[in-house]
Amino acid sequence: MARRAVAGSAPDRVDNAVASLLPLATTVLAMLLSIQPIPIPGYAALTPAFTLMAAYHWTIYRPDLLPPLALFIIGSVQDLIAGGLLGTTALLLLLARGLVLRHRDHFINRPFPFVWSGFTMLTGAAMLFLWSLHSLLTAGLLDFRSTVFRAVLTISLFPAASFLLGRAQRGLMGGG
Amino acid sequence: MIRLSPARRATLQRIAFPLLVSLSAMMIILGKADQVVFESLRSSVIDAAAPALDMLSRPLATLDSLVQRVRGVIIVYEDNARLVQENERLLGWQQAARKLASENAQLHELLKLAPEPAISYVTARVIANSGGAYVRSLMVNAGRENGVVRGEAAVNGDGLAGRVSEVGSRAARILLITDLNSRVPVIVEGSRQRAVLAGDNSERPSLRYVEAGGAIKIGDRIVTSGQGGVFPPGLPVGVITAFDGELARVEPYVELSRVEYLRLVDYGLADALPDPVPIAPRGGRRAEAPSGGQPARH
């Protein structure tokens, strides 16, 4: 995934290169995490949308370092590995980015509850979108409960993800 | 990333976004219309990701086995008592099974029944799941190089888990029996009624197109019927645990969310059998392909 080689002898340049890869690296990590086989009954269906968390966080704080192309590739690879319909995750992440970018001013440098409520709305919309898309494609109404549970789990795990991403961001990039 | 002037970069981003959105939408439509169009892309991505996924899933698997081990130590006394009892009971069953096996062999002999083709299998570790509400599949770390063929049954000690739906050279995808696209011809063991076990992405697939005659009830065992030639007859699948109105719900025997290893079994049911050789033992008429050319099989 690393499209830029970590070159240069000066330490600050190396730091810079590593730091600018952080959004990409954490989003790839989130993608890998969401396909991990975790031995909890029923977990697979309710796997939180980790990739959406990373995409949301970075779109608010550093959208320049997580461009649409990166989201498209990560989403497509996730679909290809997970066996889902190719294009769904890419489309979801891209639309999420578009939506968040438009309302970015409401979230940047605001207290966490604002950021969280923004994510809650985004996740609600995203899950509804996925459900409608899959229902449309299978020409029948799919079970809505797992979608709701998945949304709830994703929203409730967001503070932890946001904390970790924020720490990594401050640690490597300094400042918010 | 190439350094661009802010203005040029903004223009590029403005074009890139709608372009990628429409590309994604096109891929969805294309993939839905023609399932095989992305197949080679899928298997190459599976292959490329397999080593990383294999490595990543190891710590979790190790942690899980550690937890199991600690739990095992804690309940070792009760476990032992239970196992002694179970052993006694199983010894009884063993006697019965031996008697039945010899009787069965004699009856086969009398009927000149064609023997079941010999089976061969590959055991593979689960390295990824589908992570989402709309697909039920697993990825395992064995592929074409290990002799895995598309359509093989994926089973473990408890019963049928799914079938191989995509094969890369080092990894393969298993479509679970709970997936929306899974249809398995089965029979209700007691009444011998034929039916189709249809997945719907829930934990318990439903029993559809149940043959008329006899009532099915909670507790009935469901096994594969062997119709359609994908699975051999008699593989344990699950047990009816509930009714959704008229629809019987089947609890799979395999704990699909906890499965760590799967056996991908070649029952020799493939249509094109190259190089047929007759089987010596019982003088049957059916032939099967030698599996000696696949070193990874046991």
Interface residues (C-beta under 8 A of the other chain):
Chain A: R3 R4 L32 S34 I35 Q36 P37 I38 P39 I40 P41 G42 Y43 A44 A45 L46 T47 P67 P68 L69 L71 F72 G75 S76 V77 L80 I81 A82 G83 G84 L85 L86 G87 T88 A90 L91 L94 L95 R97 G98 L130 W131 L133 H134 L137 T138 L142 D143 S146 T147 R150
Chain B: M1 Q13 A16 F17 L20 V21 L23 S24 A25 M26 M27 I28 G31 K32 F38 L41 R42 V45 I46 A49 A52 L53 L56 S57 L60 D64 V126 I127 A128 N129 S130 G131 G132 A133 Y134 V135 R136 S137 L138 M139 S165 E166 R173 L175 L180 D200 N201 S202 E203 E255 L256 S257 R258 E260
